[in-house]
Amino acid sequence: MNVLFEEDGAFKAASILTDNDSSLQVETPSGRRAKIKATNVLLRFREPGCGDLLDAAEAQAETIDTEFLYEVSGEAEFGFGELAGEYYGHPPDAVESAAILLRLHSAPMWFHRKGKGRFRKAPPEILQAALAGLEKKKLQAAAVERMTGELLAGRLPAEFPPMLEHLLYKPDRNRLETKALEAACGESGLSVPKLLARAGGLSSSHDYHLGRFLFEHFPEGTDFPPHDDAIVPADLPLAAVRAFSIDDAQTTEIDDALSVTPCEPGGWRIGIHIAAPGLGFAPGSALDAIARRRLSTVYMPGCKITMLPDALVEHFTLTAGKNLPALSLYLDVTSDLRIAGSESRIERVPVVANLRHHDIEPLFNDQTVASGEVPPFEFRDEMMTLWRFATVCEAGRGKPTANQLGKDYNFRVDWDAAGEDGPGRIEIDERKRGSPLDKLVSETMIIANSTWGRLLDQAKIPGLYRAQSGGKVRMTTAAAPHEGLGVDCYAWSSSPLRRYVDLVNQWQLIALLQDEPAPFAPKSEALLTAMRDFELTYAAYAEFQRGMERYWCLRWLRQEKATRIEARVLRESLVRAAHLPLVLRVPSLPALDAGTAVRLEIEAIDLMDAEIRARYLELAPEPSSDAMEPEAAAE
């Protein structure tokens, strides 16, 4: 005698060795012996052999029409043997009974299990819903297959354009488009951005990196929402100075300007003039909401996203040829360059020149200043006075204005030029930090930020300060020393067109100078929240800027067809390029001391991943001015 039984959700057949009331000892066709419960036995049979039953039943089950089986079954609960008798019209044999059991078991939408070997047909409404769901899944599977095929063929499916950003930066794995994209990536071996670029969904690698940032930080776009115009004060007193700014060529948000007025019988009155957008709109206004949302201007090579609308910047940026609202700090400086007193004013300042680094530095630099032979140019004497004053201030702080070994890099992108890797041709200029221009601007801004921070603190008005102790920099609403700068407090106040914390401090200073209540009271929740949000956002913007500078360094290498690069060892396998702000890992680098100059061969550059693969070639002499070898001169 043989039995058909259910074990671990599967049907099995075996020969009976011992038959007890509650259990059976059986042997399967494979020779395995087992003890099974009598309640698990679904069918006892003599023929066919236990090794043939399921094969024969499965073959016969394939011929049974599930829909017809559903029609002939009754509404009440039934056993599979009962239904087999009705279906075949005679007492079923073992194969027929098992075939009906297998068909019922394989159609859970049509027949619901009610126990071992017992079923009940699904209510019509539930069956229709289930069948509709099954059809939907079939259509979805077909859609996924179609979209996958199109992607592999290098075509962008019609469903993709409206949701490209989400597919790239925040894919929903429940969506069919994401499933198709993942399947195509798996088959092609390409990453998502590379596959979409091949299919025409990405115009350039630059757009991919910029798009990621905008998707996260500017989901509603970079256009400004509707807002009222700023108020431009016209009744402010006019300062009796000739102010000039010093910036690089790309600066349009000119926050600061300087003036030097000789005094009798000696000494000077040095003016530090800061653009005053805080006079044009108030906290809580629509313009404030815009600035509060953005918190800072976003910088990147070839582009920027301003904190404030262009029209407002145009009203308050310190453009030459205009008398513009400003918050001014005047320093009374003696003939031996000591600060004898200071005064803060709200006024209009005549800005007579916007000096640019590239025009002035060839004339006013370390060599010409040290030799005392600075060629004549407008404001030469004023700048020499400011440089001597800055040198005295730097010595008084006991801290250098800038890291003299550091370098700055200027990125210029010509968007009208077409490149192999997308629009734009990049130029990268290297500039040593700590030049006389840097020193005189930095020292005057340190004085303004520390003086105004102290002024707020003495008036018991909260501000937003940068503090440093134990090597750690933090922001705080209470005045605290900044050890790195050597000042007793430092409140960012000199860039209100570009940083929200500077704008907040300007509002507080304006209220103090106008003898009005400060808009942000001590322990103000709005002030604390703005500080926390600014720290996080400012760090994210800075990280994005570094990432885009890295990207453009790689674009420059490809643009110039560089095959070799000179670098200095930082540590272990990490090096820094000699004349680019580019750090890369070189696994093949041997154990070398930090600072060692090496020559590397560029093996591959991946603009989508912003990665470069290089191989160590040899030690190099001190990096020359021409550290990149073009392809034509590689050998």
C-alpha positions as CSV (number, residue, x, y, z in Angstrom):
1,M,0.0,0.0,0.0
2,N,1.2,3.5,-0.8
3,V,0.3,6.9,0.5
4,L,0.2,10.5,-0.8
5,F,1.0,12.9,2.0
6,E,1.9,16.5,2.6
7,E,5.1,17.5,4.3
8,D,6.6,21.0,4.6
9,G,4.1,22.4,2.1
10,A,5.0,19.8,-0.6
11,F,3.2,16.7,-1.8
12,K,5.1,13.4,-1.5
13,A,4.4,9.7,-2.2
14,A,5.8,6.7,-0.3
15,S,5.3,3.0,0.5
16,I,3.9,2.0,3.8
17,L,6.1,-0.1,6.0
18,T,4.2,0.1,9.3
19,D,0.6,1.4,9.7
20,N,-0.3,2.5,13.2
21,D,-3.4,4.3,14.3
22,S,-1.8,7.8,14.6
23,S,1.4,7.4,12.6
24,L,2.9,5.5,9.7
25,Q,6.4,4.3,8.9
26,V,7.0,4.9,5.2
27,E,9.8,4.6,2.7
28,T,10.1,7.1,-0.2
29,P,11.2,6.2,-3.7
30,S,14.7,7.4,-2.9
31,G,14.9,4.9,-0.1
32,R,14.6,7.4,2.7
33,R,12.5,6.2,5.6
34,A,10.4,8.5,7.7
35,K,7.6,8.6,10.3
36,I,4.6,10.6,9.3
37,K,1.4,11.5,11.1
38,A,-1.8,9.8,9.9
39,T,-3.4,13.2,9.7
40,N,-1.0,14.2,7.0
41,V,-2.0,11.4,4.7
42,L,-4.2,12.6,1.8
43,L,-4.6,9.5,-0.3
44,R,-4.0,5.7,0.1
45,F,-3.5,3.8,-3.2
46,R,-2.1,0.6,-4.6
47,E,-1.4,1.6,-8.2
48,P,0.6,3.1,-9.7
49,G,3.8,2.7,-7.8
50,C,4.7,5.5,-5.4
51,G,7.5,6.6,-7.6
52,D,5.2,7.1,-10.6
53,L,2.2,8.7,-9.0
54,L,3.2,12.3,-8.9
55,D,4.8,12.3,-12.4
56,A,1.6,10.9,-13.9
57,A,-0.6,13.3,-11.8
58,E,1.4,16.4,-12.8
59,A,1.1,15.5,-16.5
60,Q,-2.6,15.0,-16.2
61,A,-3.1,18.2,-14.1
62,E,-1.7,20.2,-17.0
63,T,-4.7,19.2,-19.1
64,I,-7.3,20.3,-16.6
65,D,-8.9,23.7,-17.3
66,T,-8.9,25.7,-14.1
67,E,-11.8,27.9,-15.1
68,F,-13.9,24.8,-16.0
69,L,-12.9,23.2,-12.7
70,Y,-14.1,26.4,-10.9
71,E,-17.5,26.2,-12.7
72,V,-18.2,22.6,-11.8
73,S,-17.2,23.0,-8.2
74,G,-20.0,23.8,-5.7
75,E,-20.2,26.7,-3.3
76,A,-19.6,24.7,-0.2
77,E,-16.3,23.5,1.1
78,F,-15.1,20.2,-0.5
79,G,-12.3,17.7,-0.6
80,F,-10.2,17.1,-3.6
81,G,-11.5,13.5,-4.0
82,E,-15.1,14.7,-4.1
83,L,-14.4,17.2,-6.8
84,A,-12.4,14.5,-8.7
85,G,-15.5,12.3,-8.8
86,E,-17.7,15.0,-10.1
87,Y,-15.1,16.2,-12.7
88,Y,-14.4,12.7,-14.1
89,G,-18.0,11.3,-13.7
90,H,-16.7,8.1,-12.0
91,P,-14.9,7.1,-8.9
92,P,-11.4,8.5,-9.6
93,D,-8.3,6.4,-9.5
94,A,-5.2,7.6,-7.6
95,V,-3.7,9.5,-10.6
96,E,-7.0,11.3,-11.3
97,S,-7.4,12.3,-7.6
98,A,-3.9,13.5,-7.3
99,A,-4.2,15.5,-10.6
100,I,-7.2,17.3,-9.2
101,L,-5.3,18.0,-5.9
102,L,-2.3,19.4,-7.8
103,R,-4.5,21.6,-10.0
104,L,-6.4,23.0,-7.0
105,H,-3.2,23.6,-5.1
106,S,-1.7,25.5,-8.0
107,A,-4.6,27.9,-8.4
108,P,-4.8,29.8,-5.1
109,M,-6.7,32.7,-6.7
110,W,-9.4,30.4,-7.8
111,F,-9.6,28.0,-4.8
112,H,-8.9,28.9,-1.2
113,R,-7.4,26.2,1.1
114,K,-9.5,25.3,4.0
115,G,-7.5,22.4,5.5
116,K,-5.4,19.5,4.3
117,G,-6.8,18.4,1.0
118,R,-9.9,20.6,1.4
119,F,-10.8,23.7,-0.6
120,R,-13.5,26.3,-1.3
121,K,-13.8,28.2,-4.5
122,A,-13.1,31.9,-4.3
123,P,-16.1,34.3,-4.3
124,P,-16.6,35.8,-7.8
125,E,-15.8,39.3,-6.7
126,I,-12.5,38.3,-5.0
127,L,-11.6,36.1,-8.0
128,Q,-12.2,39.0,-10.5
129,A,-10.0,41.3,-8.4
130,A,-7.3,38.7,-8.2
131,L,-7.4,38.1,-11.9
132,A,-7.3,41.8,-12.6
133,G,-4.3,42.1,-10.4
134,L,-2.6,39.2,-12.2
135,E,-3.3,40.8,-15.6
136,K,-1.9,44.1,-14.3
137,K,1.3,42.3,-13.2
138,K,1.6,40.8,-16.6
139,L,1.3,44.2,-18.3
140,Q,3.8,45.7,-15.9
141,A,6.2,42.9,-16.5
142,A,5.8,43.5,-20.2
143,A,6.4,47.2,-19.7
144,V,9.5,46.6,-17.7
145,E,10.8,44.2,-20.4
146,R,10.0,46.8,-23.1
147,M,11.7,49.7,-21.2
148,T,14.7,47.5,-20.4
149,G,15.1,46.6,-24.1
150,E,14.9,50.3,-25.1
151,L,17.6,51.3,-22.6
152,L,19.9,48.5,-23.8
153,A,19.4,49.7,-27.3
154,G,20.4,53.2,-26.4
155,R,17.0,54.8,-26.4
156,L,15.2,56.6,-23.6
157,P,11.8,55.2,-22.9
158,A,8.9,57.7,-23.2
159,E,8.1,57.3,-19.5
160,F,11.6,58.5,-18.3
161,P,11.9,62.3,-19.1
162,P,9.4,63.5,-16.5
163,M,11.1,61.6,-13.7
164,L,14.8,61.5,-14.7
165,E,15.9,63.4,-11.5
166,H,14.2,60.9,-9.3
167,L,15.6,58.0,-11.2
168,L,19.1,59.5,-10.9
169,Y,19.1,60.8,-7.4
170,K,16.2,59.2,-5.4
171,P,14.9,56.1,-7.2
172,D,11.7,54.5,-6.0
173,R,12.3,50.8,-6.4
174,N,8.6,50.1,-6.5
175,R,8.2,52.0,-9.8
176,L,8.4,50.1,-13.1
177,E,10.9,52.6,-14.5
178,T,13.3,51.9,-11.7
179,K,13.0,48.2,-12.1
180,A,13.7,48.5,-15.8
181,L,16.6,50.8,-15.2
182,E,18.1,48.4,-12.7
183,A,17.6,45.5,-15.0
184,A,19.3,47.3,-17.9
185,C,22.2,48.4,-15.7
186,G,22.6,44.8,-14.6
187,E,22.7,43.5,-18.2
188,S,24.9,46.3,-19.6
189,G,27.3,46.6,-16.7
190,L,26.9,50.4,-16.7
191,S,26.0,52.6,-13.8
192,V,22.7,54.5,-13.8
193,P,24.1,57.9,-15.0
194,K,26.2,56.3,-17.7
195,L,23.4,54.2,-19.0
196,L,21.0,57.2,-19.0
197,A,23.7,59.4,-20.7
198,R,24.1,56.8,-23.4
199,A,20.3,56.8,-23.9
200,G,20.2,60.6,-24.2
201,G,18.8,61.3,-20.8
202,L,21.8,63.3,-19.6
203,S,23.3,66.1,-21.7
204,S,26.6,66.2,-19.9
205,S,28.4,64.9,-16.8
206,H,28.4,68.5,-15.5
207,D,24.6,68.5,-15.5
208,Y,24.6,65.2,-13.6
209,H,26.7,66.6,-10.7
210,L,24.9,70.0,-10.7
211,G,21.5,68.3,-10.9
212,R,22.2,66.1,-7.8
213,F,23.0,69.3,-5.8
214,L,19.9,71.1,-7.1
215,F,17.7,68.1,-6.5
216,E,18.7,68.0,-2.8
217,H,19.0,71.7,-2.0
218,F,16.8,73.5,-4.6
219,P,14.0,71.1,-5.3
220,E,11.7,73.9,-6.4
221,G,14.4,75.4,-8.7
222,T,16.7,78.3,-8.4
223,D,14.3,81.0,-9.5
224,F,13.3,83.4,-6.8
225,P,9.6,83.4,-5.7
226,P,7.6,86.6,-5.9
227,H,8.7,89.3,-3.5
228,D,8.4,93.1,-2.9
229,D,11.2,95.3,-4.0
230,A,13.8,96.3,-1.5
231,I,13.7,99.8,0.0
232,V,16.8,101.8,-1.0
233,P,17.3,104.5,1.6
234,A,17.9,107.9,0.0
235,D,18.1,110.2,3.1
236,L,21.4,108.8,4.6
237,P,24.3,111.2,5.0
238,L,26.9,111.2,2.3
239,A,30.4,110.2,3.5
240,A,33.3,112.4,2.6
241,V,35.5,109.6,1.3
242,R,36.7,108.0,-2.0
243,A,36.0,104.3,-1.5
244,F,37.4,101.5,-3.6
245,S,36.8,97.7,-3.5
246,I,39.4,94.9,-4.2
247,D,38.0,91.6,-5.6
248,D,38.6,89.0,-8.3
249,A,37.2,89.4,-11.7
250,Q,34.2,87.1,-11.1
251,T,32.9,89.0,-8.0
252,T,29.6,90.7,-8.6
253,E,28.3,90.7,-5.0
254,I,30.8,93.4,-3.8
255,D,30.3,93.5,0.0
256,D,33.2,95.6,1.1
257,A,35.2,98.7,0.2
258,L,37.9,100.7,1.8
259,S,38.9,104.3,2.1
260,V,41.9,106.1,3.4
261,T,41.7,109.8,4.3
262,P,44.8,111.7,5.6
263,C,44.3,113.6,8.9
264,E,46.0,116.6,10.3
265,P,48.6,116.9,11.9
266,G,49.3,113.2,10.9
267,G,47.8,109.8,10.7
268,W,44.8,108.6,8.7
269,R,41.1,107.8,9.0
270,I,40.6,104.4,7.5
271,G,37.1,103.5,6.4
272,I,35.8,99.9,6.2
273,H,32.6,100.1,4.3
274,I,30.2,97.2,4.1
275,A,27.2,96.9,1.8
276,A,23.9,97.4,3.7
277,P,21.1,95.2,2.3
278,G,19.8,95.1,5.9
279,L,18.5,98.6,5.4
280,G,16.5,97.5,2.4
281,F,14.3,94.8,4.0
282,A,13.5,93.6,7.5
283,P,13.5,90.2,9.3
284,G,10.2,88.4,8.6
285,S,9.7,89.9,5.2
286,A,9.4,88.0,1.9
287,L,13.0,88.9,1.1
288,D,14.1,87.6,4.4
289,A,12.3,84.3,3.8
290,I,14.3,84.0,0.6
291,A,17.6,84.7,2.3
292,R,16.7,82.5,5.2
293,R,15.9,79.6,2.9
294,R,19.2,79.9,0.9
295,L,21.4,81.0,3.8
296,S,24.4,81.6,1.5
297,T,25.4,82.2,-2.1
298,V,26.4,78.9,-3.7
299,Y,29.7,79.0,-5.6
300,M,31.0,76.7,-8.2
301,P,33.3,77.1,-11.2
302,G,31.6,78.9,-14.0
303,C,28.4,79.6,-12.1
304,K,26.9,80.7,-8.8
305,I,23.4,80.7,-7.1
306,T,23.0,83.9,-5.2
307,M,21.5,84.2,-1.8
308,L,19.6,87.3,-2.8
309,P,17.7,88.3,-6.0
310,D,19.7,90.0,-8.7
311,A,17.7,93.2,-8.5
312,L,18.4,93.5,-4.8
313,V,22.1,92.8,-5.2
314,E,22.2,95.4,-7.9
315,H,20.8,98.0,-5.5
316,F,23.3,97.3,-2.7
317,T,26.5,95.9,-4.3
318,L,29.3,98.5,-4.0
319,T,29.5,99.3,-7.7
320,A,31.9,102.0,-8.8
321,G,30.3,105.3,-9.8
322,K,27.5,105.2,-7.2
323,N,26.7,106.5,-3.7
324,L,25.5,103.4,-2.0
325,P,24.1,102.5,1.5
326,A,26.7,101.1,3.7
327,L,27.6,100.3,7.3
328,S,30.9,102.0,7.9
329,L,33.6,101.4,10.5
330,Y,36.1,104.3,10.7
331,L,39.4,103.7,12.4
332,D,41.4,106.7,13.6
333,V,45.0,105.6,13.0
334,T,48.0,107.4,14.2
335,S,51.2,108.1,12.2
336,D,52.8,105.1,13.8
337,L,49.8,103.0,12.6
338,R,48.1,102.4,16.0
339,I,44.3,102.5,16.3
340,A,43.5,105.5,18.5
341,G,39.7,105.2,18.2
342,S,36.8,103.9,16.1
343,E,33.3,105.0,15.0
344,S,30.5,103.2,13.3
345,R,28.0,104.9,11.0
346,I,25.1,104.2,8.6
347,E,25.6,106.3,5.5
348,R,25.9,106.5,1.8
349,V,29.4,105.9,0.5
350,P,30.8,107.2,-2.8
351,V,32.4,104.1,-4.5
352,V,34.9,105.4,-7.1
353,A,36.6,102.2,-8.2
354,N,36.3,98.4,-8.3
355,L,39.8,97.2,-8.4
356,R,40.4,93.7,-9.6
357,H,43.2,91.3,-8.6
358,H,44.4,90.5,-12.1
359,D,44.9,94.3,-12.8
360,I,46.5,95.2,-9.5
361,E,48.7,92.2,-8.5
362,P,51.2,92.6,-11.4
363,L,51.9,96.1,-9.9
364,F,51.3,95.5,-6.2
365,N,52.9,92.3,-5.0
366,D,55.5,90.8,-2.7
367,Q,58.4,91.9,-4.9
368,T,57.3,95.5,-5.6
369,V,56.1,96.1,-2.1
370,A,59.3,94.7,-0.5
371,S,61.5,96.8,-2.8
372,G,59.5,99.9,-2.3
373,E,59.2,100.3,-6.0
374,V,55.4,99.9,-6.6
375,P,54.6,101.4,-10.0
376,P,52.1,104.3,-10.0
377,F,48.4,103.4,-10.3
378,E,45.2,104.9,-8.8
379,F,45.0,104.3,-5.1
380,R,48.6,103.1,-4.9
381,D,49.4,105.4,-1.9
382,E,46.2,104.4,-0.1
383,M,47.0,100.7,-0.6
384,M,50.5,101.1,0.6
385,T,49.2,102.7,3.8
386,L,46.6,99.9,4.2
387,W,49.3,97.3,3.7
388,R,51.6,98.9,6.3
389,F,48.7,99.1,8.7
390,A,47.7,95.5,8.0
391,T,51.2,94.4,8.8
392,V,51.1,96.1,12.2
393,C,47.7,94.6,12.9
394,E,48.9,91.2,12.0
395,A,51.9,91.5,14.3
396,G,49.6,92.7,17.1
397,R,47.3,89.7,16.8
398,G,50.3,87.4,16.8
399,K,48.7,85.3,14.0
400,P,49.5,85.3,10.3
401,T,46.7,86.6,8.1
402,A,46.9,83.6,5.8
403,N,48.8,80.4,5.4
404,Q,51.8,81.6,3.4
405,L,52.4,78.1,1.9
406,G,48.8,77.8,0.7
407,K,47.5,78.4,-2.7
408,D,44.2,79.7,-4.2
409,Y,42.9,78.7,-7.6
410,N,40.7,80.7,-9.9
411,F,38.4,78.7,-12.2
412,R,37.1,80.4,-15.4
413,V,34.7,78.6,-17.6
414,D,34.0,79.8,-21.1
415,W,30.5,78.4,-21.7
416,D,30.5,79.5,-25.3
417,A,33.3,77.1,-26.1
418,A,32.4,73.5,-26.9
419,G,34.4,70.7,-25.3
420,E,34.6,67.0,-25.9
421,D,32.9,66.4,-22.5
422,G,30.1,68.9,-22.9
423,P,29.8,72.7,-23.0
424,G,32.5,74.8,-21.5
425,R,36.3,75.2,-21.7
426,I,38.1,75.6,-18.4
427,E,41.1,77.7,-17.3
428,I,42.6,77.2,-13.9
429,D,45.0,79.8,-12.5
430,E,47.2,79.2,-9.5
431,R,47.6,82.1,-7.0
432,K,49.8,82.1,-3.8
433,R,48.0,83.0,-0.6
434,G,49.1,85.8,1.6
435,S,49.9,88.4,-1.0
436,P,49.9,92.1,0.0
437,L,46.4,92.4,-1.5
438,D,45.2,89.4,0.6
439,K,46.8,90.8,3.8
440,L,45.3,94.3,3.6
441,V,41.8,93.1,2.8
442,S,41.9,90.2,5.4
443,E,43.2,92.4,8.2
444,T,40.6,95.1,7.7
445,M,37.8,92.6,7.6
446,I,39.1,90.9,10.8
447,I,39.1,94.3,12.5
448,A,35.5,95.0,11.3
449,N,34.2,91.6,12.4
450,S,35.9,91.7,15.8
451,T,35.1,95.3,16.5
452,W,31.4,95.0,15.6
453,G,31.2,91.7,17.5
454,R,32.6,93.5,20.6
455,L,30.2,96.3,20.1
456,L,27.2,94.0,20.1
457,D,28.5,92.1,23.1
458,Q,29.0,95.3,25.1
459,A,25.4,96.4,24.3
460,K,24.1,93.0,25.5
461,I,22.7,92.4,22.0
462,P,23.1,88.8,20.7
463,G,24.9,88.1,17.5
464,L,26.3,85.2,15.5
465,Y,30.0,84.6,16.3
466,R,32.7,82.3,15.1
467,A,34.7,81.0,18.0
468,Q,37.8,78.7,18.1
469,S,39.3,76.9,21.1
470,G,41.4,73.8,21.2
471,G,41.6,73.8,17.4
472,K,37.8,73.4,17.1
473,V,35.8,76.1,15.3
474,R,32.1,76.5,16.2
475,M,29.3,79.1,15.9
476,T,27.8,80.6,19.0
477,T,25.4,83.4,19.9
478,A,27.7,84.7,22.7
479,A,31.0,86.5,22.1
480,A,34.0,84.1,22.6
481,P,37.6,84.1,21.6
482,H,38.8,83.0,18.2
483,E,42.3,81.6,19.0
484,G,43.1,81.0,15.4
485,L,42.7,84.7,14.6
486,G,44.0,86.0,17.9
487,V,40.9,88.1,18.7
488,D,38.6,88.1,21.7
489,C,35.5,87.8,19.5
490,Y,34.7,87.5,15.8
491,A,31.2,88.1,14.4
492,W,30.8,87.6,10.7
493,S,29.5,90.9,9.4
494,S,31.5,91.7,6.3
495,S,29.5,89.7,3.6
496,P,25.8,90.4,4.1
497,L,25.1,90.0,0.4
498,R,26.4,86.5,0.5
499,R,25.9,85.0,4.0
500,Y,22.8,85.0,6.1
501,V,24.7,85.2,9.4
502,D,26.4,88.4,8.2
503,L,22.9,89.8,7.3
504,V,21.6,88.9,10.8
505,N,24.5,90.6,12.5
506,Q,24.0,93.7,10.3
507,W,20.3,93.9,11.4
508,Q,21.5,93.8,15.0
509,L,24.1,96.5,14.4
510,I,21.7,98.7,12.5
511,A,19.2,98.5,15.4
512,L,22.0,99.4,17.9
513,L,23.2,102.4,15.8
514,Q,19.7,103.6,15.3
515,D,18.9,103.1,19.0
516,E,16.1,100.7,18.2
517,P,15.1,97.3,19.7
518,A,17.2,94.5,18.1
519,P,15.1,92.2,15.9
520,F,16.6,89.2,17.6
521,A,16.4,89.1,21.4
522,P,18.8,87.2,23.7
523,K,18.1,83.4,23.5
524,S,16.0,84.0,20.5
525,E,14.8,80.6,19.1
526,A,14.9,82.2,15.6
527,L,18.5,83.2,16.0
528,L,19.6,79.8,17.3
529,T,17.7,78.0,14.5
530,A,19.2,80.2,11.9
531,M,22.7,79.5,13.3
532,R,22.2,75.7,13.3
533,D,20.7,75.7,9.8
534,F,23.5,78.0,8.4
535,E,26.2,75.7,9.7
536,L,24.8,72.7,8.1
537,T,23.9,74.4,4.8
538,Y,27.2,76.3,4.6
539,A,29.1,73.1,5.0
540,A,27.0,71.4,2.4
541,Y,27.6,74.2,-0.1
542,A,31.3,74.2,0.6
543,E,31.4,70.4,0.0
544,F,29.6,70.9,-3.3
545,Q,32.0,73.6,-4.3
546,R,35.0,71.3,-3.6
547,G,33.3,68.5,-5.6
548,M,32.7,70.7,-8.6
549,E,36.3,72.1,-8.5
550,R,37.5,68.5,-8.5
551,Y,35.2,67.8,-11.5
552,W,36.6,70.7,-13.4
553,C,40.2,69.7,-12.6
554,L,39.4,66.4,-14.3
555,R,37.8,68.2,-17.2
556,W,41.0,70.3,-17.5
557,L,43.2,67.2,-17.7
558,R,41.0,65.7,-20.4
559,Q,40.7,69.0,-22.2
560,E,44.5,69.4,-22.3
561,K,45.0,65.7,-23.1
562,A,47.4,65.3,-20.1
563,T,48.8,61.8,-19.8
564,R,51.2,62.5,-16.9
565,I,51.0,64.6,-13.8
566,E,53.4,65.7,-11.1
567,A,52.3,65.6,-7.4
568,R,53.4,65.6,-3.8
569,V,52.9,62.8,-1.4
570,L,50.5,63.6,1.4
571,R,50.5,60.2,3.2
572,E,50.5,56.6,2.3
573,S,48.8,56.3,-1.1
574,L,47.4,59.8,-1.1
575,V,48.9,62.6,-3.2
576,R,48.1,66.2,-4.2
577,A,48.6,67.4,-7.8
578,A,51.4,70.0,-8.1
579,H,49.4,72.8,-9.8
580,L,45.8,71.8,-9.4
581,P,43.5,71.6,-6.3
582,L,43.3,67.9,-6.9
583,V,43.9,65.1,-4.4
584,L,43.9,61.5,-5.6
585,R,44.7,58.0,-4.3
586,V,47.5,56.1,-6.1
587,P,47.5,52.4,-4.9
588,S,50.8,51.7,-6.7
589,L,52.7,54.5,-4.8
590,P,55.6,53.1,-2.8
591,A,56.3,54.1,0.8
592,L,57.6,57.6,0.5
593,D,58.0,60.5,2.9
594,A,55.3,63.2,2.9
595,G,56.2,66.0,0.6
596,T,58.1,63.8,-1.9
597,A,57.6,64.9,-5.5
598,V,56.5,62.1,-7.8
599,R,55.4,61.7,-11.4
600,L,52.3,59.7,-12.2
601,E,50.8,58.3,-15.4
602,I,47.1,59.0,-15.9
603,E,45.3,55.7,-16.7
604,A,41.7,56.7,-16.7
605,I,39.4,59.6,-15.8
606,D,35.7,59.0,-15.0
607,L,33.7,62.3,-15.1
608,M,30.5,60.8,-14.0
609,D,32.1,59.4,-10.8
610,A,34.6,62.4,-10.7
611,E,37.4,59.9,-10.2
612,I,40.9,59.6,-11.7
613,R,43.0,56.5,-11.8
614,A,46.8,57.0,-11.9
615,R,49.9,54.9,-11.7
616,Y,53.2,55.8,-10.0
617,L,56.0,56.2,-12.5
618,E,59.0,57.7,-10.8
619,L,60.3,60.2,-8.4
620,A,60.2,63.7,-9.8
621,P,62.3,66.9,-9.3
622,E,60.6,69.8,-7.6
623,P,57.4,70.4,-9.5
624,S,58.0,72.7,-12.4
625,S,55.7,75.3,-13.8
626,D,54.7,72.9,-16.5
627,A,53.8,69.8,-14.5
628,M,51.3,68.5,-17.0
629,E,52.6,66.7,-20.0
630,P,50.3,66.9,-23.1
631,E,49.6,63.8,-25.0
632,A,51.9,64.8,-27.9
633,A,54.9,65.1,-25.6
634,A,54.2,62.1,-23.4
635,E,57.2,60.2,-24.7
